[in-house]
Amino acid sequence: MSHDIVILGVFVADTAYRAARLPRMGETLIGSGFALGPGGKGSNQAVAAARAGGTVGYLTRLGDDDFGAMAREIWAEAGVTSLATVDPEGFTGAAFVFVDEATGQNAIIISPGVGGEISAADVVARADLIRGAKVVMTQLEQPLDAAEAMLRTGRTGGAITILNPAPAADVPDALLGLCDYVTPNETEAEGLTGLEVTDLASAEAAARALLDRGVAKAAILTLGEKGALWVDHAREFHTRPMDAGPVVDTTGAGDAFNGGLATALAEGRGPEEAMRFATATAALSVTRHGTARAMPTRPEIERLLTGA
């Protein structure tokens, strides 16, 4: 079976706690809410891309446990084809997600479980599917050698290659050179370039630094409430944020953006249209609690884009 989009990443079960603030060391606080649900950046992006209309395969590792069953359930619901290897000796990952009850902003700690053991060999085993895709995407929650193998395999097949460099890590120029697009947020862009991103001018400078390091087509910086910035070798443009309703949880916004972007590019949309599609996907996701389950459907995205 072929897929227009193949994504590499981890799955983790999100344990999300809402409270007025994070506790200090040795302190216990009473929170205002708790939710358990599917997460992991790559998995969230796969669900977002599939709900947005993409044909998606997701490559990862799972444990043979309840959290692994949760992964397969959300993928089946969204229409994502599982390309997962099941490891009966290990455990599926989990994440602690703190959500500020006043702002919806978040802080996250991830324990990737068997997702942390994804290797280049896992990629090689699915090389034919990866080479047959239109878009190949990865992040950095799994080991770097697996991400490099994913991008390199996609490149040999002629796929569009996307790196979402999250969580922030030291990424070598050779890896950036395998990327058509790189999609950091402000913090990740600063970590990659050493340039503090505080406004559009500094975001553009960081994006150009990434192009100088080898990114082939464009650096796309997601800027939260400031929208997103596209910078390629010939031009730059700013896509303003969209208002889809009150913001309640920003946890999966970046994943929604990347999933929407992957679907738009797989459909052959141009830069401006792809950025608007991705921005609409992200705008809708933050109006709901959770991550994967907050990803919008294609009709919802189209209604926001058309103002219907």
C-alpha positions in Angstrom: 0.0 0.0 0.0 1.4 3.4 -0.9 1.1 6.6 1.1 1.4 10.2 -0.1 2.9 11.1 3.3 5.1 8.9 5.5 6.1 10.3 9.0 8.7 9.0 11.4 8.4 9.7 15.1 7.3 8.4 18.5 4.0 7.8 20.2 3.5 8.7 23.9 0.4 8.8 26.0 -0.1 12.4 27.2 -0.9 12.8 30.9 -2.0 16.5 31.0 -2.4 18.4 34.2 -4.0 21.9 34.4 -3.0 24.2 37.2 -2.3 27.8 38.0 1.4 27.2 37.9 4.1 24.6 38.1 5.0 23.4 41.6 8.4 24.2 43.1 10.7 21.4 44.2 9.2 19.7 47.2 5.8 21.4 46.7 2.4 19.8 46.0 -0.3 21.7 44.3 -4.0 21.0 43.7 -4.7 21.1 40.0 -7.9 22.1 38.1 -8.0 19.3 35.6 -6.5 16.1 34.2 -6.7 14.3 30.9 -5.1 11.2 29.4 -4.8 10.9 25.7 -2.7 10.1 22.7 0.4 12.2 21.9 3.9 12.3 20.6 4.9 14.9 18.1 5.2 12.5 15.1 1.9 10.7 16.0 0.1 14.0 16.4 1.4 15.2 13.0 0.3 12.0 11.4 -3.2 12.3 12.8 -3.3 16.0 11.8 -2.2 15.2 8.3 -4.7 12.4 7.9 -7.7 14.3 9.3 -6.7 17.2 7.0 -7.1 14.9 4.0 -3.7 13.2 3.6 -3.0 9.6 2.9 -0.6 8.9 5.8 1.6 6.0 7.0 3.3 6.3 10.5 6.6 4.6 11.3 7.4 4.1 15.0 7.9 1.5 17.8 5.3 0.6 20.4 5.2 -1.6 23.5 2.6 -4.4 23.7 0.6 -2.5 26.4 -2.4 -0.3 27.0 -0.7 2.8 25.7 0.2 1.0 22.5 -3.5 0.0 22.1 -4.4 3.7 22.5 -2.0 4.5 19.7 -3.5 2.1 17.3 -7.0 3.3 18.2 -6.4 6.9 17.4 -4.6 6.1 14.2 -7.5 3.9 13.0 -10.0 6.6 13.9 -8.0 9.3 11.9 -7.2 7.0 9.0 -3.5 6.7 9.6 -1.9 3.4 8.5 0.3 1.9 11.3 3.9 1.1 10.2 4.8 0.4 13.8 7.0 -2.4 15.1 5.7 -3.8 18.4 8.3 -4.6 21.1 6.9 -6.9 23.7 9.9 -6.4 26.0 9.6 -2.6 26.3 6.9 0.0 27.1 5.1 2.6 25.1 6.2 6.2 26.0 4.4 8.7 28.1 4.5 12.5 28.6 3.9 14.8 31.5 2.1 17.9 30.1 1.6 20.9 32.3 -1.1 23.3 31.0 -1.4 26.8 32.5 -5.1 27.2 33.2 -5.0 31.0 32.6 -3.2 31.1 29.2 -3.3 27.5 27.8 0.5 27.6 27.5 2.3 24.4 28.2 5.5 22.7 29.5 6.3 19.1 28.7 8.5 16.2 29.9 8.7 13.1 27.6 9.7 9.5 28.4 9.8 8.0 25.0 9.9 4.3 26.0 10.6 2.0 23.0 10.3 5.0 20.8 13.7 6.0 22.0 15.0 2.8 20.4 13.9 3.6 16.9 16.9 3.1 14.6 18.1 3.5 11.0 17.3 -0.2 10.6 13.6 0.5 11.2 13.7 3.0 8.4 15.6 0.6 6.0 12.9 -2.0 6.6 10.3 0.4 5.2 12.5 2.0 2.6 10.2 1.2 -0.4 7.2 2.8 1.3 9.3 5.9 2.2 10.7 6.2 -1.3 7.3 6.0 -2.8 5.9 8.9 -0.8 5.3 12.5 -1.9 6.2 13.9 1.5 8.5 12.5 4.2 8.7 14.1 7.6 10.4 13.5 10.9 11.2 15.2 14.2 13.8 14.7 16.8 12.0 12.7 19.6 13.7 9.5 18.3 17.4 9.1 17.8 19.2 11.3 15.3 20.5 8.5 13.1 16.9 7.3 12.5 15.9 10.9 11.5 18.8 11.1 9.1 18.0 7.8 7.5 14.4 8.9 7.1 15.3 12.1 5.3 18.0 10.5 3.2 15.7 7.7 2.1 12.9 10.2 1.2 15.4 12.3 -0.7 16.6 9.3 -2.8 12.9 8.6 -3.7 12.3 12.2 -4.8 10.0 13.0 -1.8 9.6 16.4 -0.3 11.6 16.2 3.0 10.5 18.1 6.1 12.3 18.3 9.4 10.5 19.6 12.5 13.5 20.1 14.7 11.7 19.4 18.0 12.6 19.0 20.7 15.5 21.4 20.3 18.8 19.6 19.6 22.2 20.1 18.0 21.5 19.3 14.4 24.5 18.9 12.1 24.7 20.8 8.7 24.7 17.4 6.9 21.2 16.6 8.3 19.9 20.1 7.4 21.2 19.5 3.9 18.8 16.6 3.5 15.8 18.9 4.2 13.7 20.7 1.7 11.9 22.4 4.6 12.7 22.9 8.2 10.0 24.1 10.6 11.3 25.3 14.0 9.4 27.5 16.5 11.2 30.5 18.0 13.0 28.6 20.7 14.1 25.8 18.3 15.3 28.4 15.7 17.4 30.1 18.4 18.9 26.7 19.4 19.8 25.9 15.8 21.3 29.3 14.9 22.3 31.0 18.1 20.1 34.0 17.1 17.4 35.1 19.5 14.0 35.3 17.8 11.8 38.1 19.2 10.1 39.6 16.2 9.7 39.2 12.4 13.1 40.7 11.6 15.0 38.4 14.0 12.9 35.4 12.7 13.9 36.2 9.2 17.6 36.4 10.2 17.4 33.0 11.9 15.6 31.5 8.8 18.3 32.8 6.5 20.9 31.3 8.8 19.2 27.9 8.3 19.2 28.3 4.6 23.0 29.1 4.8 23.5 25.9 6.7 22.0 23.9 3.8 18.2 23.7 4.0 17.3 23.3 0.3 14.0 25.1 -0.2 12.6 27.1 2.7 12.9 27.7 6.5 9.4 28.1 8.0 9.3 29.5 11.5 6.1 29.1 13.6 5.7 32.1 15.8 2.7 31.3 18.0 0.3 34.2 18.2 2.4 36.1 15.6 1.6 33.5 12.9 4.3 31.9 10.7 7.1 33.1 8.5 8.3 31.5 5.2 11.8 32.4 4.0 13.3 30.8 0.9 16.3 31.7 -1.3 14.3 34.3 -3.3 11.7 35.8 -1.0 9.9 35.8 2.4 6.4 36.3 3.5 4.5 36.4 6.8 1.2 34.4 7.3 -0.9 36.0 9.9 -2.6 33.9 12.6 -6.3 33.0 12.2 -9.0 33.3 14.8 -10.9 30.1 15.1 -12.3 30.8 18.6 -11.0 31.1 22.2 -7.6 29.5 22.8 -7.8 26.7 25.5 -4.7 24.6 24.9 -1.7 25.3 22.7 0.0 21.9 23.3 -0.4 20.4 19.8 -0.4 23.6 17.8 3.0 23.1 16.2 2.1 19.5 15.3 -1.2 20.6 13.8 0.7 23.1 11.7 3.2 20.5 10.5 0.6 18.0 9.7 -1.5 20.5 7.7 1.7 21.6 5.9 2.5 18.1 4.9 -0.9 17.5 3.5 -0.9 20.8 1.6 2.5 20.1 0.0 1.5 16.5 -0.9 -1.5 18.0 -2.7 0.9 20.3 -4.7 -0.3 23.6 -3.1 2.0 26.6 -3.6 3.8 28.3 -0.6 1.1 30.9 0.3 -1.8 28.4 0.0 0.1 25.7 1.9 1.0 28.2 4.7 -2.6 29.3 5.1 -3.8 25.7 5.1 -1.3 24.8 7.9 -2.1 28.0 9.8 -5.9 27.1 9.7 -5.1 23.6 11.0 -3.2 25.0 13.9 -5.7 27.7 14.7 -8.5 25.1 15.0 -6.4 22.7 17.1 -5.8 25.2 20.0 -9.6 25.8 20.5 -9.8 22.2 22.0 -8.1 20.4 24.9 -5.5 17.7 24.1 -3.3 17.0 21.2 -4.1 14.3 18.7 -7.8 14.4 19.5 -7.8 18.1 19.0 -6.8 17.9 15.3 -9.4 19.3 13.0 -11.0 17.6 10.0 -10.8 18.7 6.4 -14.3 20.2 6.3 -13.5 22.3 9.4 -10.3 23.6 7.9 -12.0 24.5 4.6 -14.8 26.3 6.4 -12.2 28.4 8.3 -10.3 29.2 5.1 -13.4 30.2 3.2 -15.0 32.0 6.2 -18.2 29.9 5.8 
